[in-house]
Amino acid sequence: MKTKQENIFSSKTLSYFLQLAETMNYTQAAQLLGITQPALTQQIKN
C-alpha cells in the first residue's frame, strides 16, 4: 500500500506529465523540458 506522500505529484512531475500529454511524444517532450528521454520515462514510471 502506498503512503500519502507517494500519491502526491511534485510540481516537476506534473509539468513533465502535462508536457508529455501535450506532445504525445516522449522525445519531443524531453527536448522541450531540457531533460533526456530516459529521464522523462523514469519520472513518468515513478
C-alpha positions as MATLAB code, in Angstrom:
seq = 'MKTKQENIFSSKTLSYFLQLAETMNYTQAAQLLGITQPALTQQIKN';
ca = [
       0.000    0.000    0.000;
       1.342    3.412   -0.939;
       1.684    6.181    1.579;
       0.013    9.538    1.049;
       3.365   11.075    0.131;
       3.819    8.615   -2.752;
       0.439    9.579   -4.198;
       1.233   13.291   -4.363;
       2.683   14.542   -7.649;
       5.533   17.006   -7.357;
       5.163   20.125   -9.472;
       8.095   18.898  -11.559;
       6.458   15.525  -12.205;
       3.154   17.183  -13.034;
       4.818   19.537  -15.520;
       6.566   16.562  -17.139;
       3.274   14.708  -17.419;
       1.459   17.722  -18.875;
       4.203   18.312  -21.456;
       4.042   14.652  -22.447;
       0.250   14.798  -22.719;
       0.524   17.899  -24.903;
       3.113   16.494  -27.303;
       2.156   12.801  -27.066;
       5.840   12.145  -27.792;
       8.469   11.272  -25.165;
      11.430   12.506  -27.219;
       9.828   15.837  -28.107;
       8.560   16.388  -24.566;
      12.005   15.654  -23.113;
      13.647   18.095  -25.522;
      11.168   20.827  -24.610;
      11.721   20.161  -20.905;
      15.508   20.163  -21.271;
      15.951   16.605  -19.995;
      16.809   13.277  -21.595;
      14.139   10.909  -22.843;
      15.163    8.135  -20.398;
      14.920   10.616  -17.507;
      11.413   11.605  -18.587;
      10.399    7.967  -18.963;
      11.660    7.194  -15.452;
       9.803   10.134  -13.927;
       6.554    9.053  -15.588;
       7.038    5.444  -14.459;
       7.599    6.575  -10.886;
];
